[in-house]
Amino acid sequence: MHPFAYVAPGTVDEAVAVLTKHGNRARPLAGGTDLLVKARANVWELDAVVDIKNIPELMSLSVNGGGISIGAGVPCYQVYGNSTIAAEYPAIVDGSSIIGGIQIQSRAGLGGNLCNAAPSGDGICPLIVHSAVAHIAGPKGKREVAVEDFCTGPGRTVLQPGELLVSIEVPKAPANSGAAYTRFIPRNEMDIAVAGVGVLVVLDSSGKKFKSARIALASVGPVPIFAKAAGESLAGKPVDDKSIAAAAALARKAASPITDMRGTIEQRRHLVEVLTSRMINKAAERARG
């Protein structure tokens, strides 16, 4: 492994300065569960590793009337262990609680999962359906990017040289809403998704019609996919098998999978349709309480 400097800044500005100085030869260290593997495999040759865990903004998890703020370095166990998040953002708990095993969850976080930009990342689709926004700091100042636009390819993101993900902001869940995420894996745990689906639905006051929905797909494209048309197709429709089947078919159409050692194109498309139907039903159940 290429020798590198270890830097532990105490502020966002200090971290940005180091990242700007070293460019692509510096990386932030949050949980390190991906960074250390890639460094050892010489995927990245690093001159500096920037430990973000001394920066308060990146290690803060806050819940308020306007939503939740998840610092980029907050580990998964703090997210799914929060009772308010568990009650109001169940899809985020569904995703964060299956990223690796308990040891990984004690280090890895949703920020790292997002920045790793794996199409199969279990934390990303729940953030997309909850309309989460990434807050970024860099040498040119601060900016915001919707999570569905954050990943640009396998292992690639919108982050420019010197930029740092500071936090993920999730708006308050709408009234009469419910959300869910699941994946299909060959093993019972600690596996990479062959396909995954996240859904958020908002029902009317009667609980019998969809007001709106957001659907996101994992591991069936070069990036996590925001299946916008599939979600929009449910608006104004009754909560019944016909409406759900139509949305699931559109989700299948939105998928653009490949065949690899974990699954075929046709298997993944079929899984998307099946899982979308299941998650719409589950999200509707949760919306009804």
N, C-alpha and C positions, 0 to 999 in steps of 0.2 A: 504494500500500500504506500502511495506517495506521501511523504511527510508533510504535515500541515501545521499551521499555527492555530491555537485554540484561543478564541476571543470571547469574553463574557461581558458585553456592554450592559449598561444599566438603563439606557433610554433608547427609544426608537431612532432618534437622530444619530446616535453613536453606531447603532447597528447598520443603518443605511449608509453611513460613511465608510464602514469596512466593506460592505457588499459592493459599493460603488468603486472603491479602490481596486478590488480584486476581480470585479466582473464575474464572468462565468466560472472562475476558479475559486469562488467562495460560495458557501451554502449555509442557510440557517439550520441550526440544530434545535429541534423541539423534542420529540420523543427519540429520534435517531433510529427508529426501527426500519426505515428505508434508507436513510442516508448512509449509515454504517455499512449496510450490505452492499450498496453501490460503490462506496469508496473502496471496500476490500476487494471487490470484483474489478476495480479499475474502470468502471463505467464512467466515473467522474474522477479527474485528477484535480485535487483541491490544494490551494495554497492557504486557505483559511476556513475554519468552521466557526460559525457565529452562534454561540449558545444564547437563545432568546429567553431562557427561563428566569433571568434576573430583571426582565422588563415588565413592570406591573401591568401595562395595558394588554400585553400578550398572554398573561397568566390569570386574567380576570374573567369570571363567569358571573353575569348579573341577570336577574329576572325582574322586570318591572311591568307596569301597566301597558307599556308600549311594545313589549316583546322581550326578546332575550338577546344578550350580547355574549358571544363565545370567543374568548381570546384565542389567537392562533396556536398558542402552546398548551391550552387546557386539555388534559388527558381525558380519554373517553369515559373512564369510570366516574369522573366528577359530573359529566353531562347526564349519563343515564341514572346516576344516583340522586339526582335532584328531583324532589317530589313534584315540584311545579312543572318542570319539563316533562316528566313522566305522564302527568295528567293532561297537559295541554298540547304537547308536541310528541305524540306517541311514535310517529314514524321516525323521528330523530333518535328516539330510544331504540326502536327496532334496528336501525342501522348501526349506531355506535356500540351496541352491546354484542355485535357479532364480528367486530373487527379483530381478528386473531383470537387468542385466549386471554385469560385474565391478566397474565403477565404483560402481554402486549398492550392491553387496554389501560394498564397502569402508567404507561409511558406515551403511547401513540394518541393522537388527537384528531379531531375533525379537520383542523387546519392543515396538518400534515397530509391527511388523506386527500384533501382537496388539491394541495400543491403537488402531490405525487402524480396526480392526473391519470391514474389508471382507469380505463373504461369500466373496470369491474369494481371500483371503489364503493364500498357499501355505505359510506357516510354521505355521498354526494347527492344521490337521487332524493333522499329525504329532505335535504336542504333545498333542492330545486323546487319540490312540490310545495314547500313552505315559503317560497318566494324570498329566499335568503339573499343577502347582498354581501359581497366581500369588500372590506375596507382595506385599502392599500396605501402604504407610504413609500416614497422614493425620493430621489435627488431633485425631482421637479415638483414635489409637493404630494398632496393626498388626492386619491380618487376612489370612486366606487364602481364595482362591476357586479352585475347580477350573476349569481352562481352558475346559471345555465350557460353563461357566455365565458366562464372563467377558463375552462379547459379547451385547448385548441388542437390537441392531438394526443396520442399516447405519450405520456410523460412531458407534455408541453402545455404551458399556460400563457395567459396574457401578461404575466409579470415580465417587466423589462429589466435590463441590467441595473442593479442597485435597489430594486424595489423589494418590498417585504409585505407579506400579508399580516395585517395587524389583528383584525377580528372579523368574525362572521356575525352579521346582524340579522335577526329573524323577526319579522313583524308579528304582532299579536295574532293568534289564530282567530279567524272569524267565528261569529256565533253559529251554532248548529253545524260545525265542521268536524270532520274526523279524518285521520290520515293513517296510512299503514305502509310498511315496506317488507318485502321478502325476497329471497333469492333461491335459486335451485343449485344445489351442490351435490357432487357424487358422494361425499362423506358427510358425517353428521355435524362436524364442526371444523373450524380452522382451515377452511378451503376457499378457493377462489370461485366466484359465481360463474356458472355457465350462462345464466341470465338472471336479472333481477328487475323488480318493478316497484316503484313508489307511487302512491296515489294520495291526493288530498281532495275531498269532496266537501261542498257546502250544500246543505239541504234547506228547503223552505221550512217554515215554522211547523208545518204538518208532518214533516219527515217523509213525505211521499213523492217529492220532486227534487231533482237536482237544480240548484241555482248556478253552480259553477264547479269546475274540477280542474286539477292539474295532474298530469301523469308524466313520469320520468322512467327511463329504461337504462339498465346497467348491463355492461358486458355484451352488448349487441351492436356495437359501432365503435369507431375510433375514439369517441368521447361519450360520456353519459349523455343520453338523448332526452331532450325536452319534447315529448310527444304532444305538441300544442293542439293539433287538430283532434286528437283522440279525446283530450280533456274537454275541449270546447263543444264537442258533439253531444255531451251530456247536458248542457245548459238547457233548462226548461223541460227536460224529458222526465217521465215518471221513473221512479226507482223500480225497475223491473228487469227481467231477463233479457228482453229485446233491446232495451237501451244499453245495457251493460255489454251484451254481445257485440253490438255495433261499435262501441268504443274500443273493445278489446281487438276487434278486427282492424281498426284504424291504428292501434298501437303496434300490431303485428306489421302493418304496412310501413310504419315509421322506422322499424328496426332495419339495420344494415349490417348484419353479422357476417363473420367469416367462419370457415371450417378450420378447427385446430385440434390439438390433442384432447381438449375437454369437451368438444361438441361440434356438431355439423350446423350448417346454415339452416337447414329445414328444422332440425331439432330446436334450435334457438328461437326461430320464429314461432314455432308451436308453443314453446314455453312462454314466450312473451304474451301470447293470446290467453293462455290458461292462467298465468299469474296475474295479468291485468284484471281479468274477470274476478279472480279471488280477492284481490286487493281492493277493488271497487266495492265489493260486498262487505269486506271487513271495515273499510273506511266508513261506509254508510252505517254499519252497526255501531261503530264508535261515535259517529255524529249523533246518533239517537241516544247515546249514553248507556 
